[in-house]
Amino acid sequence: MKLNKQNKRNVLLFTYGSGSIPAPVLCKLLVLAFLIGALSTQAVAQKSKAQLQKEKKENLAKIKEAKAILAKTSAKKKASIGQLSALKYQINAQANLIANYKSEIKLLTTEIEQDQQIIDALEQDVANLKKEYAAMIYAAYKASKGQDKLTYLFSASSFNQFFRRLHYMEQYTETRRKQVKQINAVRELLGTQINAIQLKKEEQQTLLNEQLAEKEKLEKLRNQEQSVIASLNSREKELKKEIDKRNKSLATLNKLIDNIIKKEIEAAAAAKSKAAVGNSKLLSADFSKNKTKLPWPVTGFVSQHFGISKDPVLKGVQHNNPGIEIQTQPNSTARCISPGKVSKIFLVQGFNKGVLINHGSYYTVYAKLSTIAVKKGQQVKAGDPIGTVYTGTDGIAELHFEIWKSFTKLNPEKWLMHK
């Protein structure tokens, strides 16, 4: 049977006072702590307080990131898909933050209930100890027939009875001393528990107030989102034309990359250089072993995911993305995610300038750049700058990023480190 941190702390308190607390009281409290632990472990084991606070910190960072990106688009009078993506990203982070608060409050509620059960048990034990103490004094008074100590001693009928009475009085005095010590020890534990529960109640109230404030922010964001959607819906024909144009540009880009990879594979097969083959294997192995740990090519969030996804505005319209779109702040620098060699620098309408990097049997694509910081044939390392992300007339800066293995397109989010 496992105890959570709070119950472990209580067990330590009980154990610490075991020299003063009578065995029945200590046993009762320990059993109570273990029962509470058994009942509550399943409920709170899902996420600890430390985990919840870590997630809260991550969500606050995401909200800050989305706000910074939205600040660049809010100056634009015309609503855009990029603005809607940033709003949706912030709304999601805001909702997750509220869920964090809810879980923290629930965790504190459970701990407060546990503490209250222990306080009730301690209060009952103080009352029982006092009752026992009073009964002990009354029994001693009755045995001595109301006489004072000296009278009671010297009224003994024999010398042996005198010493028996003296021994009894010494035992009685020691028992009273122990009983008082036990009462004080339990009272001390009771005070500790009361202080602990008060602090938790104050923390719980603070969290409730913060949660309410975040809910108000979320409501404002959702209203803003609906306003942007309504504005975009009024431009349905324009949006459809933009989608058609993008799909044509995407087809051109994919055909270009496919041809480049094909030529590189053919050239490598014809050369049959041992050094080139060895280097290619090393680059492939390095790329492969870092799956889920590769750095992001740019800071920001995924505004369009890999594969098929629904259009956020137009009903019945779907997108089939061979990579991901990462929305970022204007003038952000795109960086190489793994050691490799620059295969091609290209220009495709709708995707601006782009770079294709060879990582052995793997390839990475960085498109929608305004400037290029590398040259064809250049050896690059992870973290090296590739270029500056292009910012559109709508104020949106977005990197188009792809990962290929030979001719197969891979989902970049399964390869990049978790954010």
Buried (B, 14 or more C-beta within 10 A) or exposed (E): EEBBEBBEBBBEBBEEBBEBBBEEBBEBBBEBBBBBBEEBBEEBEEBEBEEBEEBBEBBBEBBEBBEBBBEBBEEBEEBBBBBBBBBBBBBBBBBBBBBBBBBBBBBBEBBBEBBEBBBEBBBEBBEBBEEBBEEBEEEBEEEBEEEEEEEBBEEBEEEEEBEEBBEBBEEBEEEBEEBEEBBEBBBBBBEBBBEBBEEBBEBBEEBBEBBEEBBEBBEEBBEBBEEBBEBBEEBEEEBEEEBEEBEEBBEBBBEBBEEBBEEBEEEBEEEEEEEEBEBBEEBBEBBBEBEEEBBBBBBBBBBBBBEEEEBBBBEEEEBEBBBBBBBBBBEBBBBBBBBBBBBBBBEBEBBBBBBBBBBBBBBBBBBBBBBBBBEEEBEBEBEBBBBBBBBBEBBBBBBBBBBBBEEEBBBBBEBBEEE
